[in-house]
Amino acid sequence: MTQRPRPADIYLRFLQLAEAVRGLPSLPALEPLEERILEIIAHARLKQERLSVKDLMGKRDLGSPAMLHGRLKSMREKGWILLAETEDARRKQLELSKAALTHFDKLSKCLLKAAKG
């Protein structure tokens, strides 16, 4: 009788597979703060909530508005996020780019593969 893998083993296998995905030529790597911002944008998308640049600026634990604007500009240039128009021309909504969604699709496949063993 074969033993079921421990949850820790599944997670470690996922990390190994995900690292291979990150090594593929696609989007440029993100800095740690950019990864955190990406997680916030992805979480808002998952909850089907709109997240504006102003909303992100309200999260004081991420840093100063100037620093956040710099990171958002960098993330746009790297192809991870988009700024979408809203009813108010002064407010821009943060969205994941198609390339970022494709990246998450690849990571999801890694997770499923790791869980299968």
Biopython code that builds the backbone (N, CA, C, O; Angstrom):
import numpy as np
from Bio.PDB.StructureBuilder import StructureBuilder

atoms = [
    (1, "MET", "N", (0.850, -1.177, 0.000)),
    (1, "MET", "CA", (0.000, 0.000, 0.000)),
    (1, "MET", "C", (0.894, 1.238, 0.000)),
    (1, "MET", "O", (1.807, 1.358, 0.817)),
    (2, "THR", "N", (0.623, 2.143, -0.913)),
    (2, "THR", "CA", (1.445, 3.349, -1.008)),
    (2, "THR", "C", (0.948, 4.403, -0.032)),
    (2, "THR", "O", (-0.248, 4.545, 0.223)),
    (3, "GLN", "N", (1.914, 5.133, 0.502)),
    (3, "GLN", "CA", (1.574, 6.216, 1.420)),
    (3, "GLN", "C", (1.134, 7.440, 0.649)),
    (3, "GLN", "O", (1.653, 7.742, -0.425)),
    (4, "ARG", "N", (0.173, 8.133, 1.213)),
    (4, "ARG", "CA", (-0.239, 9.397, 0.630)),
    (4, "ARG", "C", (0.829, 10.426, 0.962)),
    (4, "ARG", "O", (1.374, 10.432, 2.066)),
    (5, "PRO", "N", (1.128, 11.301, 0.000)),
    (5, "PRO", "CA", (2.137, 12.332, 0.290)),
    (5, "PRO", "C", (1.630, 13.297, 1.355)),
    (5, "PRO", "O", (0.442, 13.610, 1.431)),
    (6, "ARG", "N", (2.551, 13.746, 2.154)),
    (6, "ARG", "CA", (2.212, 14.754, 3.165)),
    (6, "ARG", "C", (1.905, 16.068, 2.467)),
    (6, "ARG", "O", (2.459, 16.345, 1.403)),
    (7, "PRO", "N", (1.034, 16.881, 3.048)),
    (7, "PRO", "CA", (0.762, 18.195, 2.450)),
    (7, "PRO", "C", (2.038, 19.012, 2.222)),
    (7, "PRO", "O", (2.151, 19.737, 1.234)),
    (8, "ALA", "N", (2.983, 18.888, 3.136)),
    (8, "ALA", "CA", (4.242, 19.622, 2.968)),
    (8, "ALA", "C", (4.976, 19.162, 1.716)),
    (8, "ALA", "O", (5.569, 19.978, 1.011)),
    (9, "ASP", "N", (4.943, 17.864, 1.434)),
    (9, "ASP", "CA", (5.609, 17.340, 0.235)),
    (9, "ASP", "C", (4.939, 17.861, -1.035)),
    (9, "ASP", "O", (5.615, 18.181, -2.013)),
    (10, "ILE", "N", (3.616, 17.944, -1.015)),
    (10, "ILE", "CA", (2.878, 18.470, -2.168)),
    (10, "ILE", "C", (3.271, 19.924, -2.400)),
    (10, "ILE", "O", (3.529, 20.341, -3.529)),
    (11, "TYR", "N", (3.309, 20.686, -1.314)),
    (11, "TYR", "CA", (3.659, 22.099, -1.443)),
    (11, "TYR", "C", (5.085, 22.264, -1.948)),
    (11, "TYR", "O", (5.339, 23.102, -2.814)),
    (12, "LEU", "N", (6.005, 21.489, -1.427)),
    (12, "LEU", "CA", (7.396, 21.583, -1.872)),
    (12, "LEU", "C", (7.540, 21.183, -3.339)),
    (12, "LEU", "O", (8.333, 21.777, -4.070)),
    (13, "ARG", "N", (6.775, 20.176, -3.772)),
    (13, "ARG", "CA", (6.784, 19.779, -5.177)),
    (13, "ARG", "C", (6.228, 20.927, -6.042)),
    (13, "ARG", "O", (6.743, 21.210, -7.124)),
    (14, "PHE", "N", (5.169, 21.576, -5.539)),
    (14, "PHE", "CA", (4.614, 22.732, -6.249)),
    (14, "PHE", "C", (5.658, 23.831, -6.393)),
    (14, "PHE", "O", (5.816, 24.396, -7.475)),
    (15, "LEU", "N", (6.378, 24.141, -5.307)),
    (15, "LEU", "CA", (7.409, 25.188, -5.372)),
    (15, "LEU", "C", (8.463, 24.858, -6.422)),
    (15, "LEU", "O", (8.929, 25.734, -7.149)),
    (16, "GLN", "N", (8.830, 23.589, -6.488)),
    (16, "GLN", "CA", (9.828, 23.161, -7.467)),
    (16, "GLN", "C", (9.290, 23.353, -8.894)),
    (16, "GLN", "O", (9.999, 23.861, -9.763)),
    (17, "LEU", "N", (8.055, 22.952, -9.127)),
    (17, "LEU", "CA", (7.448, 23.114, -10.448)),
    (17, "LEU", "C", (7.257, 24.600, -10.791)),
    (17, "LEU", "O", (7.491, 25.021, -11.923)),
    (18, "ALA", "N", (6.836, 25.370, -9.808)),
    (18, "ALA", "CA", (6.620, 26.801, -10.030)),
    (18, "ALA", "C", (7.930, 27.506, -10.361)),
    (18, "ALA", "O", (7.953, 28.433, -11.171)),
    (19, "GLU", "N", (9.008, 27.073, -9.743)),
    (19, "GLU", "CA", (10.316, 27.667, -10.031)),
    (19, "GLU", "C", (10.698, 27.406, -11.481)),
    (19, "GLU", "O", (11.294, 28.262, -12.135)),
    (20, "ALA", "N", (10.357, 26.233, -11.979)),
    (20, "ALA", "CA", (10.632, 25.922, -13.383)),
    (20, "ALA", "C", (9.821, 26.841, -14.298)),
    (20, "ALA", "O", (10.331, 27.291, -15.324)),
    (21, "VAL", "N", (8.566, 27.123, -13.941)),
    (21, "VAL", "CA", (7.729, 28.032, -14.731)),
    (21, "VAL", "C", (8.324, 29.423, -14.717)),
    (21, "VAL", "O", (8.372, 30.087, -15.752)),
    (22, "ARG", "N", (8.774, 29.871, -13.564)),
    (22, "ARG", "CA", (9.359, 31.211, -13.463)),
    (22, "ARG", "C", (10.633, 31.334, -14.295)),
    (22, "ARG", "O", (11.009, 32.431, -14.708)),
    (23, "GLY", "N", (11.292, 30.208, -14.537)),
    (23, "GLY", "CA", (12.512, 30.224, -15.336)),
    (23, "GLY", "C", (12.256, 30.282, -16.829)),
    (23, "GLY", "O", (13.173, 30.536, -17.610)),
    (24, "LEU", "N", (10.994, 30.043, -17.238)),
    (24, "LEU", "CA", (10.665, 30.093, -18.658)),
    (24, "LEU", "C", (10.623, 31.543, -19.127)),
    (24, "LEU", "O", (10.232, 32.435, -18.374)),
    (25, "PRO", "N", (11.020, 31.770, -20.357)),
    (25, "PRO", "CA", (10.955, 33.153, -20.852)),
    (25, "PRO", "C", (9.501, 33.582, -21.026)),
    (25, "PRO", "O", (8.784, 33.042, -21.869)),
    (26, "SER", "N", (9.086, 34.525, -20.251)),
    (26, "SER", "CA", (7.742, 35.092, -20.383)),
    (26, "SER", "C", (7.801, 36.515, -19.869)),
    (26, "SER", "O", (8.262, 37.413, -20.573)),
    (27, "LEU", "N", (7.346, 36.723, -18.671)),
    (27, "LEU", "CA", (7.350, 38.067, -18.092)),
    (27, "LEU", "C", (8.608, 38.287, -17.253)),
    (27, "LEU", "O", (9.118, 37.348, -16.642)),
    (28, "PRO", "N", (9.106, 39.517, -17.224)),
    (28, "PRO", "CA", (10.267, 39.812, -16.363)),
    (28, "PRO", "C", (9.919, 39.596, -14.890)),
    (28, "PRO", "O", (8.766, 39.730, -14.480)),
    (29, "ALA", "N", (10.925, 39.266, -14.123)),
    (29, "ALA", "CA", (10.732, 39.005, -12.692)),
    (29, "ALA", "C", (10.273, 40.264, -11.963)),
    (29, "ALA", "O", (10.564, 41.387, -12.374)),
    (30, "LEU", "N", (9.558, 40.044, -10.884)),
    (30, "LEU", "CA", (9.067, 41.137, -10.044)),
    (30, "LEU", "C", (9.913, 41.250, -8.783)),
    (30, "LEU", "O", (10.448, 40.262, -8.279)),
    (31, "GLU", "N", (10.018, 42.464, -8.293)),
    (31, "GLU", "CA", (10.647, 42.697, -6.999)),
    (31, "GLU", "C", (9.651, 42.278, -5.920)),
    (31, "GLU", "O", (8.462, 42.158, -6.215)),
    (32, "PRO", "N", (10.095, 42.050, -4.674)),
    (32, "PRO", "CA", (9.180, 41.605, -3.618)),
    (32, "PRO", "C", (7.950, 42.509, -3.427)),
    (32, "PRO", "O", (6.841, 41.999, -3.271)),
    (33, "LEU", "N", (8.122, 43.823, -3.437)),
    (33, "LEU", "CA", (6.977, 44.710, -3.286)),
    (33, "LEU", "C", (6.029, 44.576, -4.472)),
    (33, "LEU", "O", (4.811, 44.626, -4.303)),
    (34, "GLU", "N", (6.581, 44.408, -5.664)),
    (34, "GLU", "CA", (5.746, 44.222, -6.846)),
    (34, "GLU", "C", (4.958, 42.924, -6.752)),
    (34, "GLU", "O", (3.795, 42.876, -7.153)),
    (35, "GLU", "N", (5.575, 41.876, -6.230)),
    (35, "GLU", "CA", (4.851, 40.614, -6.038)),
    (35, "GLU", "C", (3.692, 40.800, -5.067)),
    (35, "GLU", "O", (2.607, 40.261, -5.281)),
    (36, "ARG", "N", (3.917, 41.554, -4.011)),
    (36, "ARG", "CA", (2.853, 41.836, -3.032)),
    (36, "ARG", "C", (1.720, 42.615, -3.692)),
    (36, "ARG", "O", (0.548, 42.307, -3.473)),
    (37, "ILE", "N", (2.054, 43.606, -4.488)),
    (37, "ILE", "CA", (1.039, 44.385, -5.199)),
    (37, "ILE", "C", (0.261, 43.479, -6.157)),
    (37, "ILE", "O", (-0.963, 43.573, -6.251)),
    (38, "LEU", "N", (0.974, 42.606, -6.863)),
    (38, "LEU", "CA", (0.315, 41.674, -7.782)),
    (38, "LEU", "C", (-0.671, 40.784, -7.031)),
    (38, "LEU", "O", (-1.772, 40.529, -7.519)),
    (39, "GLU", "N", (-0.283, 40.313, -5.854)),
    (39, "GLU", "CA", (-1.185, 39.492, -5.038)),
    (39, "GLU", "C", (-2.440, 40.270, -4.655)),
    (39, "GLU", "O", (-3.540, 39.718, -4.671)),
    (40, "ILE", "N", (-2.284, 41.539, -4.312)),
    (40, "ILE", "CA", (-3.429, 42.372, -3.934)),
    (40, "ILE", "C", (-4.371, 42.546, -5.123)),
    (40, "ILE", "O", (-5.589, 42.447, -4.975)),
    (41, "ILE", "N", (-3.808, 42.805, -6.291)),
    (41, "ILE", "CA", (-4.625, 42.971, -7.491)),
    (41, "ILE", "C", (-5.331, 41.661, -7.835)),
    (41, "ILE", "O", (-6.513, 41.661, -8.176)),
    (42, "ALA", "N", (-4.607, 40.548, -7.745)),
    (42, "ALA", "CA", (-5.198, 39.241, -8.042)),
    (42, "ALA", "C", (-6.307, 38.901, -7.045)),
    (42, "ALA", "O", (-7.340, 38.354, -7.430)),
    (43, "HIS", "N", (-6.097, 39.221, -5.779)),
    (43, "HIS", "CA", (-7.104, 38.951, -4.752)),
    (43, "HIS", "C", (-8.365, 39.768, -5.018)),
    (43, "HIS", "O", (-9.474, 39.252, -4.887)),
    (44, "ALA", "N", (-8.207, 41.021, -5.385)),
    (44, "ALA", "CA", (-9.369, 41.857, -5.711)),
    (44, "ALA", "C", (-10.117, 41.275, -6.909)),
    (44, "ALA", "O", (-11.348, 41.263, -6.932)),
    (45, "ARG", "N", (-9.372, 40.795, -7.900)),
    (45, "ARG", "CA", (-10.002, 40.185, -9.082)),
    (45, "ARG", "C", (-10.784, 38.945, -8.684)),
    (45, "ARG", "O", (-11.908, 38.738, -9.140)),
    (46, "LEU", "N", (-10.195, 38.132, -7.844)),
    (46, "LEU", "CA", (-10.849, 36.911, -7.395)),
    (46, "LEU", "C", (-12.164, 37.212, -6.683)),
    (46, "LEU", "O", (-13.149, 36.491, -6.838)),
    (47, "LYS", "N", (-12.163, 38.286, -5.902)),
    (47, "LYS", "CA", (-13.368, 38.693, -5.174)),
    (47, "LYS", "C", (-14.297, 39.546, -6.042)),
    (47, "LYS", "O", (-15.334, 40.022, -5.580)),
    (48, "GLN", "N", (-13.905, 39.730, -7.308)),
    (48, "GLN", "CA", (-14.665, 40.539, -8.267)),
    (48, "GLN", "C", (-14.885, 41.957, -7.752)),
    (48, "GLN", "O", (-15.960, 42.537, -7.906)),
    (49, "GLU", "N", (-13.840, 42.494, -7.137)),
    (49, "GLU", "CA", (-13.854, 43.865, -6.641)),
    (49, "GLU", "C", (-12.996, 44.732, -7.547)),
    (49, "GLU", "O", (-12.017, 44.263, -8.128)),
    (50, "ARG", "N", (-13.363, 45.967, -7.661)),
    (50, "ARG", "CA", (-12.560, 46.924, -8.414)),
    (50, "ARG", "C", (-11.488, 47.480, -7.477)),
    (50, "ARG", "O", (-11.758, 47.793, -6.318)),
    (51, "LEU", "N", (-10.290, 47.594, -7.995)),
    (51, "LEU", "CA", (-9.183, 48.140, -7.215)),
    (51, "LEU", "C", (-8.557, 49.268, -8.023)),
    (51, "LEU", "O", (-7.998, 49.047, -9.097)),
    (52, "SER", "N", (-8.660, 50.468, -7.495)),
    (52, "SER", "CA", (-8.084, 51.619, -8.195)),
    (52, "SER", "C", (-6.689, 51.901, -7.650)),
    (52, "SER", "O", (-6.288, 51.390, -6.604)),
    (53, "VAL", "N", (-5.970, 52.728, -8.391)),
    (53, "VAL", "CA", (-4.652, 53.163, -7.928)),
    (53, "VAL", "C", (-4.817, 53.857, -6.580)),
    (53, "VAL", "O", (-4.012, 53.660, -5.670)),
    (54, "LYS", "N", (-5.863, 54.669, -6.455)),
    (54, "LYS", "CA", (-6.109, 55.385, -5.196)),
    (54, "LYS", "C", (-6.337, 54.398, -4.039)),
    (54, "LYS", "O", (-5.849, 54.615, -2.930)),
    (55, "ASP", "N", (-7.078, 53.319, -4.304)),
    (55, "ASP", "CA", (-7.301, 52.297, -3.272)),
    (55, "ASP", "C", (-5.969, 51.711, -2.805)),
    (55, "ASP", "O", (-5.743, 51.518, -1.610)),
    (56, "LEU", "N", (-5.099, 51.433, -3.764)),
    (56, "LEU", "CA", (-3.793, 50.866, -3.430)),
    (56, "LEU", "C", (-2.960, 51.861, -2.627)),
    (56, "LEU", "O", (-2.255, 51.471, -1.696)),
    (57, "MET", "N", (-3.036, 53.120, -2.976)),
    (57, "MET", "CA", (-2.299, 54.159, -2.250)),
    (57, "MET", "C", (-2.754, 54.249, -0.797)),
    (57, "MET", "O", (-1.986, 54.669, 0.069)),
    (58, "GLY", "N", (-3.998, 53.856, -0.525)),
    (58, "GLY", "CA", (-4.522, 53.883, 0.832)),
    (58, "GLY", "C", (-3.931, 52.809, 1.732)),
    (58, "GLY", "O", (-4.105, 52.859, 2.950)),
    (59, "LYS", "N", (-3.251, 51.859, 1.162)),
    (59, "LYS", "CA", (-2.624, 50.788, 1.946)),
    (59, "LYS", "C", (-1.245, 51.267, 2.389)),
    (59, "LYS", "O", (-0.244, 51.022, 1.716)),
    (60, "ARG", "N", (-1.211, 51.929, 3.491)),
    (60, "ARG", "CA", (0.013, 52.582, 3.982)),
    (60, "ARG", "C", (1.157, 51.605, 4.244)),
    (60, "ARG", "O", (2.323, 51.998, 4.204)),
    (61, "ASP", "N", (0.840, 50.338, 4.512)),
    (61, "ASP", "CA", (1.885, 49.361, 4.811)),
    (61, "ASP", "C", (2.720, 49.005, 3.577)),
    (61, "ASP", "O", (3.737, 48.322, 3.699)),
    (62, "LEU", "N", (2.304, 49.457, 2.400)),
    (62, "LEU", "CA", (3.048, 49.153, 1.176)),
    (62, "LEU", "C", (4.133, 50.175, 0.873)),
    (62, "LEU", "O", (5.035, 49.907, 0.079)),
    (63, "GLY", "N", (4.051, 51.339, 1.497)),
    (63, "GLY", "CA", (5.061, 52.365, 1.258)),
    (63, "GLY", "C", (4.422, 53.668, 0.837)),
    (63, "GLY", "O", (3.200, 53.814, 0.852)),
    (64, "SER", "N", (5.252, 54.598, 0.469)),
    (64, "SER", "CA", (4.784, 55.935, 0.099)),
    (64, "SER", "C", (4.090, 55.909, -1.263)),
    (64, "SER", "O", (4.361, 55.030, -2.081)),
    (65, "PRO", "N", (3.205, 56.863, -1.505)),
    (65, "PRO", "CA", (2.564, 56.949, -2.814)),
    (65, "PRO", "C", (3.574, 57.047, -3.966)),
    (65, "PRO", "O", (3.374, 56.441, -5.019)),
    (66, "ALA", "N", (4.646, 57.800, -3.768)),
    (66, "ALA", "CA", (5.657, 57.926, -4.826)),
    (66, "ALA", "C", (6.296, 56.573, -5.137)),
    (66, "ALA", "O", (6.507, 56.231, -6.300)),
    (67, "MET", "N", (6.601, 55.805, -4.086)),
    (67, "MET", "CA", (7.198, 54.489, -4.293)),
    (67, "MET", "C", (6.211, 53.560, -5.002)),
    (67, "MET", "O", (6.588, 52.821, -5.911)),
    (68, "LEU", "N", (4.939, 53.604, -4.578)),
    (68, "LEU", "CA", (3.936, 52.744, -5.205)),
    (68, "LEU", "C", (3.728, 53.115, -6.676)),
    (68, "LEU", "O", (3.599, 52.233, -7.526)),
    (69, "HIS", "N", (3.696, 54.400, -6.975)),
    (69, "HIS", "CA", (3.564, 54.806, -8.378)),
    (69, "HIS", "C", (4.741, 54.268, -9.197)),
    (69, "HIS", "O", (4.563, 53.824, -10.331)),
    (70, "GLY", "N", (5.927, 54.310, -8.623)),
    (70, "GLY", "CA", (7.102, 53.773, -9.306)),
    (70, "GLY", "C", (6.991, 52.279, -9.553)),
    (70, "GLY", "O", (7.338, 51.791, -10.628)),
    (71, "ARG", "N", (6.507, 51.558, -8.555)),
    (71, "ARG", "CA", (6.350, 50.112, -8.711)),
    (71, "ARG", "C", (5.270, 49.783, -9.737)),
    (71, "ARG", "O", (5.435, 48.865, -10.541)),
    (72, "LEU", "N", (4.159, 50.532, -9.714)),
    (72, "LEU", "CA", (3.092, 50.302, -10.686)),
    (72, "LEU", "C", (3.588, 50.572, -12.111)),
    (72, "LEU", "O", (3.260, 49.831, -13.038)),
    (73, "LYS", "N", (4.370, 51.625, -12.277)),
    (73, "LYS", "CA", (4.934, 51.929, -13.591)),
    (73, "LYS", "C", (5.838, 50.788, -14.047)),
    (73, "LYS", "O", (5.778, 50.360, -15.199)),
    (74, "SER", "N", (6.670, 50.304, -13.139)),
    (74, "SER", "CA", (7.566, 49.189, -13.452)),
    (74, "SER", "C", (6.773, 47.941, -13.835)),
    (74, "SER", "O", (7.124, 47.251, -14.793)),
    (75, "MET", "N", (5.714, 47.652, -13.095)),
    (75, "MET", "CA", (4.904, 46.464, -13.369)),
    (75, "MET", "C", (4.189, 46.575, -14.716)),
    (75, "MET", "O", (4.031, 45.577, -15.419)),
    (76, "ARG", "N", (3.764, 47.771, -15.072)),
    (76, "ARG", "CA", (3.144, 47.986, -16.384)),
    (76, "ARG", "C", (4.175, 47.783, -17.488)),
    (76, "ARG", "O", (3.892, 47.141, -18.500)),
    (77, "GLU", "N", (5.356, 48.324, -17.292)),
    (77, "GLU", "CA", (6.411, 48.180, -18.295)),
    (77, "GLU", "C", (6.842, 46.727, -18.457)),
    (77, "GLU", "O", (7.205, 46.306, -19.555)),
    (78, "LYS", "N", (6.804, 45.963, -17.374)),
    (78, "LYS", "CA", (7.162, 44.545, -17.425)),
    (78, "LYS", "C", (6.030, 43.688, -17.998)),
    (78, "LYS", "O", (6.234, 42.515, -18.312)),
    (79, "GLY", "N", (4.840, 44.275, -18.132)),
    (79, "GLY", "CA", (3.720, 43.544, -18.731)),
    (79, "GLY", "C", (2.821, 42.801, -17.770)),
    (79, "GLY", "O", (2.003, 41.991, -18.205)),
    (80, "TRP", "N", (2.945, 43.049, -16.473)),
    (80, "TRP", "CA", (2.162, 42.327, -15.482)),
    (80, "TRP", "C", (0.770, 42.913, -15.266)),
    (80, "TRP", "O", (-0.185, 42.173, -15.029)),
    (81, "ILE", "N", (0.650, 44.224, -15.344)),
    (81, "ILE", "CA", (-0.630, 44.865, -15.036)),
    (81, "ILE", "C", (-1.003, 45.889, -16.104)),
    (81, "ILE", "O", (-0.184, 46.313, -16.919)),
    (82, "LEU", "N", (-2.282, 46.264, -16.059)),
    (82, "LEU", "CA", (-2.825, 47.299, -16.932)),
    (82, "LEU", "C", (-3.553, 48.318, -16.080)),
    (82, "LEU", "O", (-4.021, 48.004, -14.985)),
    (83, "LEU", "N", (-3.648, 49.533, -16.581)),
    (83, "LEU", "CA", (-4.474, 50.555, -15.954)),
    (83, "LEU", "C", (-5.678, 50.770, -16.861)),
    (83, "LEU", "O", (-5.527, 51.143, -18.024)),
    (84, "ALA", "N", (-6.869, 50.536, -16.330)),
    (84, "ALA", "CA", (-8.093, 50.678, -17.116)),
    (84, "ALA", "C", (-8.827, 51.950, -16.727)),
    (84, "ALA", "O", (-8.788, 52.382, -15.575)),
    (85, "GLU", "N", (-9.485, 52.532, -17.692)),
    (85, "GLU", "CA", (-10.292, 53.725, -17.458)),
    (85, "GLU", "C", (-11.517, 53.368, -16.618)),
    (85, "GLU", "O", (-12.003, 52.238, -16.658)),
    (86, "THR", "N", (-12.002, 54.335, -15.866)),
    (86, "THR", "CA", (-13.248, 54.191, -15.104)),
    (86, "THR", "C", (-14.176, 55.335, -15.502)),
    (86, "THR", "O", (-13.843, 56.144, -16.368)),
    (87, "GLU", "N", (-15.335, 55.394, -14.867)),
    (87, "GLU", "CA", (-16.274, 56.483, -15.148)),
    (87, "GLU", "C", (-15.636, 57.836, -14.839)),
    (87, "GLU", "O", (-15.920, 58.831, -15.506)),
    (88, "ASP", "N", (-14.789, 57.864, -13.843)),
    (88, "ASP", "CA", (-14.076, 59.077, -13.442)),
    (88, "ASP", "C", (-12.692, 59.038, -14.100)),
    (88, "ASP", "O", (-11.856, 58.205, -13.750)),
    (89, "ALA", "N", (-12.459, 59.933, -15.044)),
    (89, "ALA", "CA", (-11.199, 59.926, -15.790)),
    (89, "ALA", "C", (-9.971, 60.075, -14.898)),
    (89, "ALA", "O", (-8.858, 59.740, -15.304)),
    (90, "ARG", "N", (-10.177, 60.583, -13.673)),
    (90, "ARG", "CA", (-9.047, 60.755, -12.760)),
    (90, "ARG", "C", (-8.679, 59.461, -12.049)),
    (90, "ARG", "O", (-7.581, 59.348, -11.504)),
    (91, "ARG", "N", (-9.571, 58.494, -12.047)),
    (91, "ARG", "CA", (-9.319, 57.223, -11.359)),
    (91, "ARG", "C", (-9.001, 56.136, -12.369)),
    (91, "ARG", "O", (-9.703, 55.974, -13.367)),
    (92, "LYS", "N", (-7.945, 55.401, -12.102)),
    (92, "LYS", "CA", (-7.555, 54.276, -12.956)),
    (92, "LYS", "C", (-7.712, 52.985, -12.160)),
    (92, "LYS", "O", (-7.327, 52.903, -10.994)),
    (93, "GLN", "N", (-8.278, 51.994, -12.811)),
    (93, "GLN", "CA", (-8.474, 50.693, -12.176)),
    (93, "GLN", "C", (-7.295, 49.788, -12.518)),
    (93, "GLN", "O", (-6.840, 49.755, -13.661)),
    (94, "LEU", "N", (-6.806, 49.054, -11.520)),
    (94, "LEU", "CA", (-5.701, 48.120, -11.716)),
    (94, "LEU", "C", (-6.248, 46.769, -12.151)),
    (94, "LEU", "O", (-7.185, 46.243, -11.550)),
    (95, "GLU", "N", (-5.657, 46.217, -13.194)),
    (95, "GLU", "CA", (-6.080, 44.916, -13.704)),
    (95, "GLU", "C", (-4.855, 44.084, -14.047)),
    (95, "GLU", "O", (-3.790, 44.615, -14.363)),
    (96, "LEU", "N", (-5.026, 42.780, -13.978)),
    (96, "LEU", "CA", (-3.971, 41.869, -14.407)),
    (96, "LEU", "C", (-3.938, 41.845, -15.924)),
    (96, "LEU", "O", (-4.983, 41.877, -16.574)),
    (97, "SER", "N", (-2.756, 41.792, -16.480)),
    (97, "SER", "CA", (-2.625, 41.690, -17.934)),
    (97, "SER", "C", (-2.940, 40.262, -18.371)),
    (97, "SER", "O", (-2.989, 39.343, -17.554)),
    (98, "LYS", "N", (-3.151, 40.097, -19.662)),
    (98, "LYS", "CA", (-3.381, 38.762, -20.215)),
    (98, "LYS", "C", (-2.180, 37.860, -19.930)),
    (98, "LYS", "O", (-2.342, 36.682, -19.614)),
    (99, "ALA", "N", (-0.984, 38.418, -20.041)),
    (99, "ALA", "CA", (0.233, 37.643, -19.766)),
    (99, "ALA", "C", (0.292, 37.208, -18.302)),
    (99, "ALA", "O", (0.732, 36.098, -18.003)),
    (100, "ALA", "N", (-0.147, 38.075, -17.387)),
    (100, "ALA", "CA", (-0.160, 37.707, -15.961)),
    (100, "ALA", "C", (-1.165, 36.587, -15.716)),
    (100, "ALA", "O", (-0.886, 35.658, -14.958)),
    (101, "LEU", "N", (-2.328, 36.670, -16.351)),
    (101, "LEU", "CA", (-3.330, 35.608, -16.198)),
    (101, "LEU", "C", (-2.798, 34.287, -16.755)),
    (101, "LEU", "O", (-3.037, 33.229, -16.174)),
    (102, "THR", "N", (-2.085, 34.344, -17.868)),
    (102, "THR", "CA", (-1.474, 33.137, -18.432)),
    (102, "THR", "C", (-0.449, 32.569, -17.459)),
    (102, "THR", "O", (-0.356, 31.352, -17.295)),
    (103, "HIS", "N", (0.321, 33.441, -16.815)),
    (103, "HIS", "CA", (1.300, 33.008, -15.820)),
    (103, "HIS", "C", (0.593, 32.273, -14.667)),
    (103, "HIS", "O", (1.044, 31.215, -14.228)),
    (104, "PHE", "N", (-0.514, 32.845, -14.186)),
    (104, "PHE", "CA", (-1.276, 32.196, -13.115)),
    (104, "PHE", "C", (-1.869, 30.865, -13.577)),
    (104, "PHE", "O", (-1.965, 29.921, -12.793)),
    (105, "ASP", "N", (-2.266, 30.789, -14.849)),
    (105, "ASP", "CA", (-2.753, 29.514, -15.395)),
    (105, "ASP", "C", (-1.661, 28.447, -15.305)),
    (105, "ASP", "O", (-1.919, 27.309, -14.912)),
    (106, "LYS", "N", (-0.449, 28.831, -15.674)),
    (106, "LYS", "CA", (0.678, 27.889, -15.615)),
    (106, "LYS", "C", (0.953, 27.453, -14.181)),
    (106, "LYS", "O", (1.207, 26.277, -13.922)),
    (107, "LEU", "N", (0.902, 28.414, -13.241)),
    (107, "LEU", "CA", (1.116, 28.059, -11.828)),
    (107, "LEU", "C", (0.012, 27.130, -11.329)),
    (107, "LEU", "O", (0.275, 26.225, -10.537)),
    (108, "SER", "N", (-1.213, 27.348, -11.782)),
    (108, "SER", "CA", (-2.326, 26.477, -11.385)),
    (108, "SER", "C", (-2.089, 25.050, -11.860)),
    (108, "SER", "O", (-2.358, 24.091, -11.137)),
    (109, "LYS", "N", (-1.587, 24.922, -13.072)),
    (109, "LYS", "CA", (-1.266, 23.578, -13.602)),
    (109, "LYS", "C", (-0.179, 22.922, -12.753)),
    (109, "LYS", "O", (-0.218, 21.716, -12.512)),
    (110, "CYS", "N", (0.784, 23.713, -12.305)),
    (110, "CYS", "CA", (1.837, 23.177, -11.438)),
    (110, "CYS", "C", (1.237, 22.665, -10.132)),
    (110, "CYS", "O", (1.618, 21.605, -9.637)),
    (111, "LEU", "N", (0.308, 23.417, -9.588)),
    (111, "LEU", "CA", (-0.331, 23.028, -8.330)),
    (111, "LEU", "C", (-1.092, 21.722, -8.510)),
    (111, "LEU", "O", (-1.002, 20.829, -7.667)),
    (112, "LEU", "N", (-1.833, 21.606, -9.589)),
    (112, "LEU", "CA", (-2.586, 20.381, -9.848)),
    (112, "LEU", "C", (-1.647, 19.188, -10.054)),
    (112, "LEU", "O", (-1.904, 18.088, -9.566)),
    (113, "LYS", "N", (-0.568, 19.425, -10.777)),
    (113, "LYS", "CA", (0.418, 18.365, -11.011)),
    (113, "LYS", "C", (1.076, 17.924, -9.700)),
    (113, "LYS", "O", (1.281, 16.732, -9.473)),
    (114, "ALA", "N", (1.401, 18.880, -8.854)),
    (114, "ALA", "CA", (2.022, 18.552, -7.565)),
    (114, "ALA", "C", (1.060, 17.760, -6.690)),
    (114, "ALA", "O", (1.476, 16.837, -5.990)),
    (115, "ALA", "N", (-0.219, 18.112, -6.725)),
    (115, "ALA", "CA", (-1.209, 17.411, -5.899)),
    (115, "ALA", "C", (-1.425, 15.978, -6.379)),
    (115, "ALA", "O", (-1.705, 15.086, -5.578)),
    (116, "LYS", "N", (-1.295, 15.760, -7.675)),
    (116, "LYS", "CA", (-1.478, 14.408, -8.228)),
    (116, "LYS", "C", (-0.304, 13.498, -7.915)),
    (116, "LYS", "O", (-0.429, 12.273, -7.886)),
    (117, "GLY", "N", (0.849, 14.134, -7.680)),
    (117, "GLY", "CA", (2.031, 13.356, -7.342)),
    (117, "GLY", "C", (2.809, 13.053, -8.507)),
    (117, "GLY", "O", (3.847, 12.400, -8.403)),
]
sb = StructureBuilder()
sb.init_structure("model")
sb.init_model(0)
sb.init_chain("A")
sb.init_seg("    ")
for serial, (resi, resn, name, xyz) in enumerate(atoms, 1):
    if name == "N":
        sb.init_residue(resn, " ", resi, " ")
    sb.init_atom(name, np.array(xyz, "f"), 0.0, 1.0, " ", f" {name:<3s}", serial, name[0])
structure = sb.get_structure()
